[in-house]
Amino acid sequence: MSTPSLDPVLHNRLTRYIHTGNEVPTYFPGCWTSHKYFEADKLTVLNEALADGANNVEVVNVILQAYKDGWYTRFETIAFALTKCLLVGSSAVKEATYKAAAEICKTPEEMMLFNKFTRLLKTGNGRGWCKNIKDWYLKKEPLELAKEMTRVRARYGRSHKTLLRKSHFKIPEEDHARDAVVKYAIFGLKRAKQLVGDAQGTKEIFDYIQIVEDMRHCEDPVAAGALAAQHKFTLDHVPGHLLTSQHVWNAIMPQFKLEELLYHIQRIHNMGFLTSDSATTAILISLLNDQEFVKNSNVTPLAVYITLCNYKKKSRPLKHDKARVAADKELRRRSKQMFDSKTGLWEWTVTRRHPKEVKHWGIDQPPNPAVLAALNKLIDLSWLLSPPTKARYMITMDMRHHMFKGRHFCTNYVVPKKGKRAKPSNPPVIPSSDAATAEKKNKTHLLAECFYNKHVTPGHAAIILALQILKREKNVKLAVFTEEGVQIVTIERNFSNIEEAEFVLRKANLGRVQLDAPIEWAAKNNHKVDVFINMVDRTTRYMELEQAARGGRGPGGRFGAPPAPELTDHCPVRSLQRYRESAGVKDAKLIVMSLASHRVATTDGSHEGVLDIIGIDEHVPKVMDAFTLGQFK
């Protein structure tokens, strides 16, 4: 009996979720921090695909293929989709799911994340689950298993000890080395040696575990740093009481991947290790300037630029709760500090560091100029790290001053609702003292900061993304929005940097945003484009336009019904559909980036080849590339 194929609409919804965390064509970088995206009532496409006990294992094949292609940004969506198959699938689907999980979950973190979701969704601990756990521990070599289990003892509320006991794990009689690892995970090193004894193959295992245990219980930071450097330990091996030791950080930093190194720069600075003459600074800069080290990474220029902006501000953007805690910690620090008016810095008045103060000892120090220079240089080294998609692009940006201003007041263009009393033709005279207040009431306070990374302005984020595509692709048109439509801008591909590109773009003939203008320009000039990318701070900029130019768009710039025949239809989605037919580019796509607002819905979800991106994070370039290559529509 042949396997039923998955409906194309359901296929698109499933792949959208895997790549963006949403079944609708919208990418929210901030959705991943919310638990509501991983609840049993989410991912309804699987409920429809597996309704009435359908043995549609093609669903599992789609998830497995998405994992193999490697264009997904976070493993959470893969693990959650597999778990949802266990929850709503038939016995055949569950069997295929556990086989896929055995192939997908390679590291302890991935395996424990999958088991976190099986626990949350209450899929049960039956024979299939037990076999999946047993296979994970059996398919690795004993020494490799020992290294993985000592590196990661527990994650996401799951531990090796719990999983081994719940799965009733049995070790083959002659596999003494694996038996030693399992006994150590359940009973500890001392008891494991008593139970296993001097069986064949266990000496190497116990010797390695002993070194890890020595590291865990070491009280001397210098000795711990030497151990970490000798055995190439990672941050996962470092016990909590050594996490503020500079010797240990110097030893483990060379083991980081570039992405991990960028993530921990602020943490290292806050502990006061990035002084001008410290060994930590020298190690960090040498790694950031190591071209071979950079080439082996998948870091994007946007990720480096976000790190650079956060480091300049001396903090990653914090949510309200964490910001409140940080403010309380700052007040406690200030009680033991004194402000130096000459340097403009807070200096400690105590020399004995409290354990809770050690990790914030250098937080008030200015960013190290040498590290900032290395990060700027790293941006230039990372332009070509991502592979080209070989598609034809047209990138259009709003480059007016509000894209670079940050927090500011902007004239309110919202049309008053019907029924409101009209303003008198002769307004009363306002006293001069209240003039500023009256003017402020007629303006809206806008936060022109990128959503989810408020230290980056929308204008610079747009330039970084445009330059990355321009430098690696052969067929790219750059344009800016003007009053007449768009204006093509020429930027040298190989020699332009961010500052030069910003100068050229901001000197162009800039004007108001009309999202369909790039598509109409391409159709009028018979220019073949595979992907249109529009970058603006907020799509509600359409309210700046005259009434006749707003046809085909709903409230807040959202997708709306076609306008009256006497008006021009300016809907970007319908303009894209007309372009596909007239230009012969059947798979032309549209990406609309609303960098500083969440009020966006270019499509109602019924159109293929349209993607909304809200804000930015380090994964946005990968999402755009996956969408361009047709990984999801």
C-alpha positions in Angstrom: 0.0 0.0 0.0 1.5 3.4 -1.1 2.0 6.2 1.4 -0.5 9.0 0.9 1.1 12.2 -0.2 0.8 15.4 1.8 -1.5 18.1 0.5 0.7 21.0 -0.9 -1.1 23.6 1.3 -0.5 21.5 4.4 3.1 20.9 3.3 3.7 24.6 3.0 2.2 25.3 6.4 4.3 22.6 8.1 7.6 23.8 6.5 6.7 27.4 7.4 6.5 26.4 11.0 9.8 24.5 10.9 11.6 27.5 9.5 9.8 30.4 11.1 7.9 29.1 14.1 4.6 30.2 12.5 2.2 28.5 10.2 1.3 31.9 8.7 4.0 33.5 6.5 5.4 35.7 9.2 8.7 35.5 11.1 8.7 36.8 14.6 12.2 36.6 16.2 10.7 37.1 19.6 8.2 34.2 19.4 10.9 31.7 20.5 11.1 33.0 24.0 7.4 32.3 24.7 6.2 28.9 25.9 2.8 29.4 24.2 4.4 28.4 20.9 5.1 24.9 22.2 1.7 23.9 23.6 -0.5 21.0 22.5 -3.0 23.2 20.7 -0.3 24.6 18.4 0.8 23.4 15.0 -2.7 22.6 13.9 -1.5 21.5 10.5 -0.6 18.1 12.0 -4.1 17.8 13.4 -5.5 18.2 9.9 -2.8 16.0 8.1 -3.2 13.2 10.7 -7.0 13.4 11.2 -9.1 10.2 11.7 -6.0 8.1 12.3 -4.5 8.6 8.9 -1.2 6.7 8.4 0.4 9.7 6.7 4.1 9.1 7.4 4.9 11.7 4.7 4.5 14.2 7.5 7.5 12.7 9.3 9.5 12.6 6.1 8.9 16.3 5.6 10.3 17.1 9.0 13.2 14.8 8.5 14.1 16.3 5.1 13.9 19.8 6.6 16.4 18.7 9.2 18.7 17.2 6.6 18.6 20.3 4.4 19.8 22.3 7.4 18.0 25.6 6.7 16.0 25.6 9.9 17.1 28.2 12.4 16.3 26.5 15.7 16.0 22.9 16.8 12.9 23.6 18.9 10.6 23.5 15.9 12.0 20.2 14.7 11.7 18.6 18.1 8.2 20.0 18.8 6.9 18.9 15.4 8.1 15.3 16.0 6.5 15.3 19.4 3.2 16.5 18.0 3.3 13.6 15.6 3.5 11.2 18.6 0.6 13.0 20.2 -1.9 12.9 17.2 -0.4 10.2 14.9 -1.4 6.6 14.3 0.8 3.7 15.4 2.6 3.7 12.0 3.3 7.5 12.3 4.6 7.0 15.8 6.9 4.3 14.7 8.2 6.5 11.9 8.6 9.4 14.3 10.8 7.5 16.7 13.0 6.3 13.8 13.3 9.9 12.7 14.1 11.1 16.2 16.9 8.5 16.5 18.4 10.0 13.3 17.8 13.6 14.3 18.7 13.8 18.0 22.5 13.4 17.9 23.7 15.5 20.9 22.5 15.3 24.5 20.9 18.7 24.2 18.8 17.7 21.2 17.8 14.4 22.8 16.8 16.0 26.1 14.9 18.8 24.3 12.9 16.2 22.4 12.2 14.4 25.7 11.2 17.7 27.3 8.4 18.0 24.7 7.3 14.4 25.1 6.9 15.1 28.8 5.0 18.4 28.3 2.6 16.9 25.7 2.3 13.7 27.8 2.9 11.3 24.9 3.8 8.5 27.3 6.8 6.4 28.1 5.9 3.2 26.3 8.0 0.7 24.4 8.7 3.0 21.5 9.9 5.7 23.8 12.1 3.3 25.8 13.6 1.8 22.6 14.4 5.3 21.4 16.3 6.2 24.6 18.1 2.8 24.6 19.2 3.3 21.0 20.7 6.7 21.7 22.9 5.3 24.5 23.8 2.2 22.5 24.8 3.7 19.2 27.7 5.8 20.6 31.1 4.5 21.3 31.7 4.2 25.1 34.4 6.9 25.3 32.4 9.3 23.2 29.3 8.5 25.4 31.4 9.3 28.5 32.5 12.6 27.0 29.0 13.6 26.1 27.5 12.6 29.4 30.1 14.4 31.4 29.8 17.5 29.3 26.0 17.7 29.5 24.5 16.1 32.6 21.0 17.5 32.4 19.1 20.0 30.2 15.5 21.2 29.9 14.4 19.4 33.2 15.7 16.0 31.9 18.9 14.2 33.1 20.7 11.1 32.0 20.0 9.5 35.3 16.2 10.0 34.9 16.1 8.8 31.3 18.2 5.7 32.0 16.0 4.7 34.9 12.7 5.4 33.2 13.7 3.4 30.0 14.8 0.3 32.1 18.1 0.4 30.2 19.9 -2.9 30.0 23.6 -3.2 28.9 24.9 -6.2 26.9 26.9 -8.5 29.1 30.3 -8.1 27.4 30.0 -4.3 27.0 31.8 -3.4 30.3 33.0 0.0 29.1 29.4 1.2 28.4 28.3 -0.4 31.6 30.9 1.8 33.5 29.5 5.0 31.9 25.9 4.1 32.7 26.7 3.1 36.3 28.6 6.4 36.7 25.5 8.4 35.4 23.2 6.7 37.9 25.3 6.1 40.9 28.4 8.3 40.7 32.1 7.5 40.1 32.9 5.9 43.5 30.0 3.5 43.4 30.5 2.8 39.7 34.0 1.6 40.3 32.8 -0.7 43.1 30.1 -2.2 40.9 32.1 -2.6 37.7 35.5 -3.3 39.2 38.5 -3.7 36.9 36.6 -5.1 34.0 38.2 -5.0 30.5 38.0 -1.6 28.8 36.9 0.4 31.8 40.3 1.9 32.7 40.2 4.5 29.9 36.6 5.4 30.8 37.3 5.9 34.5 40.5 7.8 33.9 38.7 10.3 31.7 35.7 10.6 34.2 38.2 11.1 37.0 39.8 14.1 35.2 36.3 15.7 34.8 35.5 15.1 38.4 38.9 16.7 39.4 37.9 19.7 37.4 34.5 19.9 39.1 35.9 19.8 42.6 39.0 21.9 41.9 39.2 25.0 44.1 42.4 26.5 42.5 41.5 28.6 39.4 45.1 28.3 38.0 45.1 24.5 38.3 41.6 24.4 36.8 42.6 26.5 33.9 45.6 24.2 33.2 43.3 21.1 33.3 40.8 22.8 30.9 43.5 23.8 28.5 45.2 20.4 28.6 42.0 18.4 27.9 40.2 21.0 25.8 37.3 21.3 28.1 34.3 23.5 27.1 32.2 25.9 29.1 29.8 23.0 30.0 32.6 21.3 32.0 33.3 24.3 34.2 31.6 24.2 37.6 29.7 27.2 38.9 32.3 28.3 41.4 34.9 28.7 38.6 32.7 30.6 36.1 34.2 33.9 37.3 37.8 32.8 37.0 39.9 34.6 34.3 42.3 31.7 34.1 39.5 29.3 33.3 38.0 31.6 30.6 41.4 32.0 29.0 41.7 28.2 28.8 38.2 27.5 27.4 37.8 30.5 24.9 39.8 28.7 22.2 37.3 25.8 22.3 34.4 28.2 21.5 32.8 28.4 18.1 32.6 31.9 16.7 28.9 32.2 17.4 29.4 31.2 21.0 32.3 33.6 21.3 30.2 36.5 20.1 27.4 35.6 22.5 29.8 35.6 25.5 31.7 38.9 24.8 29.4 41.0 26.9 29.6 38.4 29.8 33.4 38.5 29.7 33.4 42.3 29.7 31.1 42.5 32.6 33.5 40.4 34.7 36.2 43.0 34.0 38.4 40.7 31.9 38.6 42.9 28.7 41.1 45.5 29.9 43.6 47.0 27.5 46.5 44.9 28.7 44.8 41.6 29.7 45.6 38.2 28.3 41.8 37.6 27.8 41.6 40.6 25.4 44.6 39.3 23.4 43.1 35.8 23.1 39.7 37.3 22.1 41.1 39.6 19.4 43.4 36.9 18.0 40.3 34.6 17.6 38.2 37.4 16.0 41.1 38.1 13.5 41.8 34.5 12.7 40.6 34.1 9.1 40.6 30.3 9.2 38.6 30.3 12.4 36.1 32.7 10.8 35.8 30.7 7.6 34.8 27.6 9.6 31.8 29.4 11.1 28.4 30.3 9.8 28.2 33.7 11.3 26.5 36.5 9.4 27.5 40.2 9.2 24.2 41.1 10.9 25.0 38.8 13.9 28.4 40.5 14.2 26.8 44.0 13.9 24.2 43.2 16.6 27.0 42.1 18.9 29.0 45.2 18.1 26.0 47.5 18.9 25.2 45.6 22.1 28.8 45.8 23.3 28.8 49.6 22.6 25.8 49.9 24.8 27.4 47.6 27.4 24.3 45.3 27.5 22.0 43.1 25.4 18.4 44.4 25.2 16.6 43.2 28.3 12.9 42.5 28.8 11.1 44.4 31.6 11.5 41.8 34.3 15.3 41.4 33.7 15.7 45.1 33.3 14.1 45.7 36.7 16.5 43.1 38.3 19.4 44.8 36.6 18.4 48.2 38.0 18.2 46.7 41.5 21.7 45.3 41.1 23.0 48.6 39.9 21.6 50.3 43.0 23.5 47.8 45.2 26.7 48.4 43.2 26.4 52.1 43.6 26.4 51.8 47.4 30.0 50.5 47.1 31.2 52.8 44.3 32.2 56.4 43.9 31.7 58.5 40.8 34.9 60.0 39.3 33.9 63.2 37.6 37.2 63.3 35.6 36.8 60.0 33.9 33.0 59.8 34.1 33.2 56.3 35.6 32.0 54.6 38.8 35.0 53.3 40.7 34.8 50.6 43.4 35.6 51.8 46.9 36.1 48.2 48.1 38.8 45.7 47.1 37.3 42.5 48.5 34.9 41.2 46.0 31.6 39.6 47.1 30.9 36.4 45.1 27.7 37.9 43.7 29.6 41.0 42.6 32.4 39.4 40.8 30.5 38.7 37.6 29.6 42.5 37.4 32.9 43.9 38.6 33.7 45.5 35.2 30.2 46.3 33.9 30.7 50.0 34.3 33.9 50.1 32.3 33.7 51.5 28.8 34.0 49.1 25.8 37.5 48.2 24.8 38.4 50.1 21.6 40.5 47.2 20.4 37.6 44.7 20.7 35.3 47.2 18.8 37.9 47.5 16.0 38.2 43.7 15.8 34.4 43.3 15.6 34.3 46.0 12.8 37.0 44.0 10.9 35.1 40.8 11.5 32.1 42.2 9.6 34.2 42.6 6.5 35.5 39.1 6.9 32.0 37.6 7.1 30.3 39.1 4.0 30.9 36.0 1.9 30.5 33.2 4.5 26.9 32.3 3.6 26.6 30.5 0.2 25.0 32.4 -2.7 21.5 31.5 -3.7 22.0 32.5 -7.4 18.7 34.3 -7.5 17.9 37.7 -9.0 17.2 40.3 -6.3 15.7 43.8 -6.1 16.2 45.3 -2.7 14.3 48.6 -2.0 14.8 50.5 1.2 13.4 53.5 3.0 16.5 55.6 3.8 14.9 58.7 5.2 16.1 60.2 8.4 13.6 58.4 10.7 15.3 55.1 9.9 18.4 56.2 11.8 16.9 58.4 14.6 16.0 56.0 17.3 13.4 57.3 19.7 11.6 60.4 18.3 8.3 62.1 17.8 6.6 61.8 14.4 3.5 63.5 13.0 0.4 61.4 13.4 -1.1 60.7 9.9 -4.0 58.6 11.1 -7.3 59.7 9.7 -9.9 60.5 12.4 -12.8 58.1 12.6 -16.2 59.1 11.4 -18.6 60.5 13.9 -15.9 62.6 15.7 -16.7 66.2 16.0 -14.9 68.3 13.4 -12.3 70.8 14.5 -13.5 74.5 14.5 -12.3 76.5 11.6 -10.9 79.2 14.0 -9.2 77.3 16.8 -8.9 79.1 20.1 -5.6 80.9 20.8 -3.2 78.9 22.9 -1.0 80.7 25.4 2.7 80.5 24.5 3.5 78.5 27.6 1.3 75.6 26.4 2.5 75.7 22.8 5.0 72.9 23.2 2.4 70.8 24.9 -0.1 71.3 22.2 2.4 70.5 19.5 3.4 67.3 21.3 -0.2 66.1 21.5 -0.4 66.2 17.7 2.6 63.9 17.4 3.2 60.2 18.1 6.1 58.9 20.0 7.8 56.3 17.8 10.5 53.9 18.8 12.5 53.6 15.6 14.6 50.8 17.0 14.6 47.3 15.5 12.2 45.0 17.3 14.0 42.4 19.5 17.3 44.3 19.0 16.7 47.9 20.0 20.3 48.9 20.0 20.3 48.6 16.2 18.6 51.2 14.1 16.4 50.1 11.2 18.5 52.0 8.6 21.7 50.2 9.6 20.0 46.8 9.7 18.7 47.3 6.2 22.1 48.4 4.9 23.9 45.4 6.5 21.3 42.9 5.0 21.4 44.6 1.6 25.3 44.6 1.4 25.5 41.0 2.4 23.3 40.0 -0.6 25.0 42.5 -2.9 28.5 41.2 -2.2 27.8 37.5 -2.6 25.2 37.5 -5.5 25.8 38.4 -9.1 22.4 39.9 -10.0 21.2 42.5 -7.5 19.5 45.8 -7.9 19.5 48.3 -5.0 16.9 51.0 -4.8 15.3 53.5 -2.5 11.7 54.7 -2.2 11.0 58.1 -3.9 7.9 60.2 -4.4 7.8 59.0 -8.0 8.3 55.3 -7.1 11.8 54.0 -6.8 15.3 55.1 -7.7 18.1 52.7 -8.6 21.3 53.3 -6.6 24.7 52.1 -7.7 27.1 50.8 -5.0 30.4 49.2 -5.7 30.1 45.5 -4.8 33.7 44.7 -3.8 35.0 47.9 -2.2 32.0 49.5 -0.4 31.7 49.3 3.4 28.8 50.3 5.6 29.6 54.0 6.0 30.1 54.5 2.2 26.9 52.6 1.4 25.0 54.7 4.0 26.3 58.0 2.4 25.3 57.0 -1.1 21.8 55.7 -0.1 20.9 58.7 2.1 22.0 61.2 -0.6 19.5 59.7 -3.1 16.2 61.3 -4.0 14.2 59.9 -1.1 10.4 59.9 -0.7 7.4 58.2 0.8 7.0 54.4 0.9 4.8 52.6 -1.6 5.4 48.8 -1.3 4.3 47.9 -4.8 6.5 50.5 -6.5 9.6 48.1 -6.9 7.4 45.5 -8.6 5.8 48.0 -10.9 9.2 49.4 -11.8 10.4 45.9 -12.7 7.3 45.2 -14.8 7.6 48.5 -16.6 11.3 48.1 -17.4 11.0 44.4 -18.3 13.5 43.5 -15.5 13.5 39.9 -14.4 13.5 39.5 -10.6 13.2 36.4 -8.5 13.0 38.0 -5.1 11.7 41.5 -4.2 12.8 42.7 -0.7 11.3 45.8 0.8 12.9 47.2 4.0 11.0 49.8 6.0 10.7 50.7 9.7 6.9 50.3 9.7 4.4 49.5 6.9 1.9 52.1 8.4 4.0 54.6 6.5 1.4 54.2 3.8 -0.7 56.6 5.8 1.7 59.3 4.6 0.3 58.9 1.1 -2.7 60.6 -0.4 -6.0 58.8 -0.2 -5.9 57.8 -3.9 -2.5 56.1 -3.4 -3.7 53.8 -0.6 -6.1 51.7 -2.7 -6.0 47.9 -2.0 -4.6 48.1 1.5 -6.5 47.7 4.7 -6.2 49.4 8.1 -2.6 49.7 9.3 -1.2 48.7 5.8 -2.6 45.2 6.1 -3.9 43.1 3.2 -7.2 44.5 1.9 -9.8 44.0 -0.8 -9.3 45.5 -4.3 -10.3 49.2 -4.4 -12.9 50.8 -6.6 -12.3 50.7 -10.3 -11.5 54.4 -10.5 -8.5 53.9 -8.0 -5.2 52.3 -8.7 -4.6 49.0 -6.8 -1.4 49.4 -4.8 -1.6 46.1 -3.0 1.9 44.6 -3.2 0.6 41.0 -3.2 -1.7 41.5 -6.2 1.1 43.5 -7.9 3.3 40.5 -7.5 0.7 38.2 -9.0 0.4 40.5 -12.0 4.2 40.6 -12.4 4.4 36.8 -12.3 2.1 36.6 -15.3 3.4 39.6 -17.3 7.2 39.0 -16.8 7.0 35.2 -16.9 8.7 34.7 -13.5 6.2 32.2 -12.1 8.0 31.8 -8.7 8.7 35.5 -8.0 8.7 36.1 -4.3 8.2 39.1 -2.0 9.8 39.8 1.4 8.5 42.7 3.4 10.6 43.6 6.4 8.9 45.8 9.1 12.0 46.5 11.2 10.4 48.6 14.0 6.8 47.6 14.2 4.7 44.4 14.6 1.7 45.8 12.8 2.2 44.0 9.5 0.2 41.6 7.4 1.2 41.9 3.7 -0.9 38.8 3.0 -3.8 37.0 4.6 -1.9 33.7 4.4 -3.6 32.4 1.2 -0.8 33.6 -1.1 2.4 31.7 -1.9 5.7 33.4 -2.1 5.1 36.2 0.4 7.0 36.6 3.7 6.7 39.2 6.4 9.7 39.7 8.8 9.2 41.6 12.0 12.3 43.0 13.6 15.7 41.4 13.3 17.8 38.8 15.0 20.9 36.9 14.0 18.8 34.3 12.1 17.0 36.6 9.7 19.6 36.2 6.8 19.2 32.4 7.0 15.4 32.7 7.0 15.6 34.9 3.9 17.9 32.5 2.1 15.7 29.5 2.9 12.6 31.4 1.7 14.5 32.4 -1.5 15.5 28.7 -2.2 11.9 27.6 -1.8 12.4 25.7 1.4 9.0 27.1 2.4 6.5 29.2 0.5 
